[in-house]
């Protein structure tokens, strides 16, 4: 009996390797744990379209929104580990939510096989033009002279715009008042009308408003200047050492996915995001196409979990 079981296991292993080499033989589902129309959805569709072309199998987007990305992320983590269900997500559901929500049904590092990064997107700190500041240091000085008088918008408690401002407060010691809105759109409108003083949000939606003078961009959150706004300095250049915040987007599979499948997917994703058409579309959306090895993504993911966990704990943030 033992021999038969061993033989069956051996044959099963050989079959799995053969299956991995032939992968994919049918359509692949890519879960995006957010509603259609947002950055995760749009970027995920760009990558899925290119992967469909390369793999000669359809890569179909499956939007499963809810609980700040947690619903779809949990669904992806519990799927069969065969490479036919993938997750396109990043900062929010896999780096922020684990510290923000205490009853998650997934473990971000244990429940997923890391495949590759696909892109990173810095944010822009923008102010209403009526504010008497021209630089980030001017803003910090004003906040110190008038503690608690300056307010900042966000699209909701615990989102990247909220936490980006909390990180600025933590590093500099300034006091500002948080004004949450129901989504990034209303938050951006609030700073253009002067209802709030500042907002830290995605470049794609803010650059057109900067160009027509409705808001003033004074610093980008990335470690290096972005080619989309090369005239705007980074937070670090503006005298806030250690400040670096970027939304990142990556592709994962359920833990236990065969390494041969992970390697195949990694190679195809690296090829896809390096293509001129994907890089161009990403840039139009304020995102830099980027790729990684599975190990590089896992290491970065762990660092992001620690970073956001510290920010959330220090600010005493709890979900609404």
C-alpha positions in Angstrom: 0.0 0.0 0.0 2.8 2.4 0.9 4.5 1.7 -2.5 1.2 2.4 -4.3 0.7 5.7 -2.5 4.3 6.7 -3.2 3.9 5.8 -6.8 0.7 7.8 -7.1 2.3 10.8 -5.5 5.3 10.5 -7.8 3.1 10.3 -10.9 1.1 13.2 -9.6 4.2 15.3 -9.2 5.3 14.4 -12.8 1.9 15.4 -14.0 2.1 18.7 -12.2 5.5 19.5 -13.8 4.2 18.6 -17.2 1.1 20.8 -16.6 3.3 23.6 -15.5 5.4 23.3 -18.7 2.3 23.5 -20.9 0.8 26.4 -18.9 -1.6 28.0 -19.8 -4.0 25.7 -21.6 -7.1 27.7 -20.9 -8.2 31.2 -19.9 -6.7 32.8 -16.8 -8.8 34.8 -14.3 -7.1 38.0 -12.9 -9.0 39.2 -9.8 -8.9 43.0 -9.3 -10.2 43.6 -5.8 -11.7 47.1 -6.6 -14.5 48.4 -8.7 -14.2 49.1 -12.4 -12.8 52.4 -13.5 -10.2 52.9 -10.7 -6.4 52.8 -11.1 -6.1 49.1 -10.2 -8.8 48.2 -12.7 -7.4 50.3 -15.6 -3.8 49.2 -15.1 -4.8 45.6 -14.6 -6.7 45.6 -17.9 -3.7 47.0 -19.7 -1.5 44.2 -18.4 -4.2 41.6 -19.0 -4.6 42.5 -22.6 -0.9 42.3 -23.3 -0.6 39.0 -21.4 -3.5 37.6 -23.4 -1.6 38.4 -26.6 1.7 36.8 -25.3 0.2 33.7 -23.7 -2.3 33.1 -26.5 -5.0 32.6 -23.9 -7.4 35.1 -22.6 -6.6 36.8 -19.3 -10.0 37.9 -18.0 -10.4 40.7 -15.4 -12.8 39.8 -12.5 -13.7 42.8 -10.4 -14.5 41.8 -6.8 -14.6 45.0 -4.8 -15.5 45.4 -1.1 -13.9 46.2 2.3 -11.1 48.3 0.8 -9.9 45.5 -1.5 -10.0 42.8 1.2 -13.0 40.9 -0.3 -11.4 40.2 -3.6 -7.9 39.7 -2.1 -9.3 37.0 0.2 -11.1 35.3 -2.7 -7.8 35.2 -4.8 -5.9 33.8 -1.8 -8.3 30.9 -1.4 -8.4 29.9 -5.1 -6.7 26.7 -6.5 -3.0 27.1 -6.7 -2.7 26.3 -10.3 -1.9 29.6 -11.9 -5.3 30.1 -13.4 -6.4 32.6 -10.8 -4.2 35.7 -10.3 -4.5 38.8 -8.2 -3.7 42.3 -9.5 -3.4 44.5 -6.4 -0.8 46.2 -4.2 -0.5 48.9 -1.6 -4.0 49.1 -0.2 -5.1 45.5 0.2 -1.7 43.9 0.7 0.3 46.5 2.7 -2.2 48.8 4.4 -5.2 46.7 5.2 -3.4 44.1 7.3 -2.6 46.9 9.9 -5.9 48.7 9.4 -8.4 45.8 9.7 -8.0 43.3 12.5 -10.3 40.6 11.1 -8.9 39.9 7.6 -9.4 36.4 6.3 -6.1 36.3 4.5 -2.4 36.6 5.5 -0.7 38.8 2.9 2.7 37.1 3.0 1.6 33.5 3.6 -1.4 33.2 1.4 0.2 34.4 -1.9 3.0 33.5 -4.2 4.7 36.7 -5.3 5.1 36.9 -9.1 6.2 40.4 -10.3 5.8 44.1 -9.7 4.0 45.8 -12.6 4.2 49.6 -11.8 4.7 52.3 -9.2 2.9 55.6 -9.0 4.0 58.6 -7.0 1.6 61.2 -5.6 1.6 64.9 -5.7 1.1 67.3 -2.7 -1.0 70.1 -4.1 -2.4 73.1 -2.4 -5.0 75.7 -3.2 -3.4 78.7 -5.0 -4.6 81.1 -2.3 -2.3 79.6 0.3 0.7 81.8 0.9 3.4 79.1 0.3 5.5 78.3 -2.7 7.4 75.2 -1.4 7.0 72.3 1.0 9.3 74.0 3.5 7.0 77.1 3.4 4.1 74.8 4.2 5.9 73.2 7.1 6.9 76.6 8.5 3.3 77.9 8.2 2.0 74.7 9.9 4.4 75.2 12.8 3.3 78.9 13.2 -0.4 77.9 13.1 -0.6 74.4 14.5 -3.9 72.7 13.7 -5.1 75.5 11.3 -4.1 73.8 8.1 -6.3 70.9 6.9 -5.8 68.2 4.3 -8.3 66.1 2.3 -8.4 62.4 1.6 -10.7 60.0 -0.1 -11.3 58.2 3.1 -9.8 57.0 6.4 -6.8 54.7 5.9 -6.2 55.3 2.2 -2.9 56.3 0.7 -3.7 60.0 0.6 -4.6 60.0 4.3 -1.5 58.0 5.3 0.8 60.0 3.1 -0.2 63.2 5.0 0.1 61.3 8.3 3.7 60.3 7.4 4.5 64.0 6.7 3.1 64.9 10.1 5.1 62.2 11.8 8.4 63.1 10.3 8.1 66.9 10.7 6.1 67.0 13.9 3.5 69.5 12.4 -0.2 69.4 13.2 -2.8 69.3 10.5 -6.5 68.4 10.5 -7.7 65.5 8.4 -10.9 66.0 6.4 -12.0 62.7 4.8 -14.3 62.6 1.8 -16.1 59.8 0.0 -13.5 59.1 -2.7 -10.6 60.8 -4.3 -12.7 62.8 -6.7 -14.6 64.8 -4.1 -11.3 65.3 -2.2 -9.6 66.8 -5.2 -12.6 69.1 -5.9 -12.4 70.3 -2.3 -8.8 71.5 -2.7 -9.6 73.2 -6.1 -12.4 75.2 -4.5 -10.4 76.1 -1.4 -12.7 74.1 1.0 -9.5 72.4 2.2 -5.9 73.5 2.0 -4.1 70.6 0.5 -4.4 67.1 -0.9 -1.8 64.3 -1.7 -3.2 62.4 -4.7 -2.4 60.6 -7.9 -0.6 62.5 -10.7 -2.9 61.6 -13.5 -5.9 63.5 -12.1 -3.9 66.4 -10.8 -1.6 67.4 -13.6 -4.4 68.9 -15.7 -5.5 71.0 -12.8 -2.0 72.2 -12.1 -1.6 73.2 -15.7 -4.6 75.5 -15.6 -3.7 77.0 -12.3 -6.6 75.5 -10.2 -4.1 73.9 -7.8 -0.3 74.3 -7.1 1.9 71.2 -7.0 4.8 71.7 -4.6 6.3 68.2 -4.0 6.1 64.6 -5.3 6.2 61.6 -3.0 8.6 59.4 -4.9 12.3 59.0 -4.2 13.2 60.6 -7.5 11.5 63.3 -9.6 8.9 62.1 -12.0 9.4 62.8 -15.7 5.7 63.8 -15.8 6.5 66.8 -13.6 10.3 67.2 -13.7 10.1 70.8 -12.3 8.5 69.6 -9.0 11.0 68.5 -6.3 10.6 65.4 -4.1 9.8 65.6 -0.4 13.4 64.5 0.3 14.8 67.3 -1.9 12.4 69.6 -0.1 14.0 68.8 3.3 11.9 65.9 4.6 14.4 63.1 4.9 13.1 59.5 4.7 9.9 60.5 3.1 9.0 58.2 0.2 5.5 57.0 -0.7 4.4 55.3 -3.9 1.3 53.3 -4.8 2.6 50.0 -6.2 0.8 47.4 -8.4 1.8 43.8 -8.6 0.6 40.4 -9.6 0.3 37.5 -7.2 -1.0 33.9 -7.3 -2.3 31.7 -4.5 0.4 30.2 -2.3 1.6 26.8 -3.5 1.4 27.7 -7.1 4.1 25.6 -8.9 7.4 27.4 -9.2 7.5 26.6 -13.0 4.2 28.4 -13.4 5.4 31.3 -11.3 8.5 31.5 -13.4 6.6 31.4 -16.6 4.2 34.1 -15.5 7.1 36.3 -14.2 8.9 36.1 -17.5 5.7 37.1 -19.4 4.8 39.9 -17.0 8.4 41.3 -17.3 8.1 41.2 -21.0 4.6 42.8 -21.0 5.4 45.8 -18.8 8.6 46.5 -20.7 6.7 46.7 -24.0 6.4 50.2 -25.5 2.6 50.1 -25.6 2.2 49.2 -21.9 4.9 51.6 -20.7 3.2 54.4 -22.7 -0.3 53.7 -21.4 1.1 53.5 -17.8 2.9 56.8 -18.2 -0.4 58.4 -19.4 -1.9 57.3 -16.1 0.9 58.7 -14.0 2.5 55.3 -13.4 6.0 54.0 -14.1 6.0 50.5 -15.6 8.3 48.3 -13.4 9.0 44.6 -12.9 10.8 42.4 -10.4 11.7 38.9 -9.6 9.4 37.0 -7.2 12.0 37.4 -4.4 12.4 41.1 -5.0 8.6 41.6 -4.8 8.4 39.5 -1.6 11.1 41.6 0.1 9.5 44.9 -0.9 6.1 43.7 0.2 7.4 42.8 3.6 9.1 46.2 3.9 5.9 48.0 2.9 3.9 46.0 5.5 6.3 47.2 8.2 6.3 50.9 7.0 2.5 51.3 6.8 2.0 49.4 10.0 4.1 51.9 11.9 2.3 54.9 10.3 -1.1 53.5 11.1 -0.1 52.6 14.7 1.6 56.0 15.3 -1.5 57.9 14.1 -4.0 55.7 15.9 -5.9 55.2 12.7 -9.0 53.0 12.8 -11.3 52.2 9.8 -14.6 54.0 9.7 
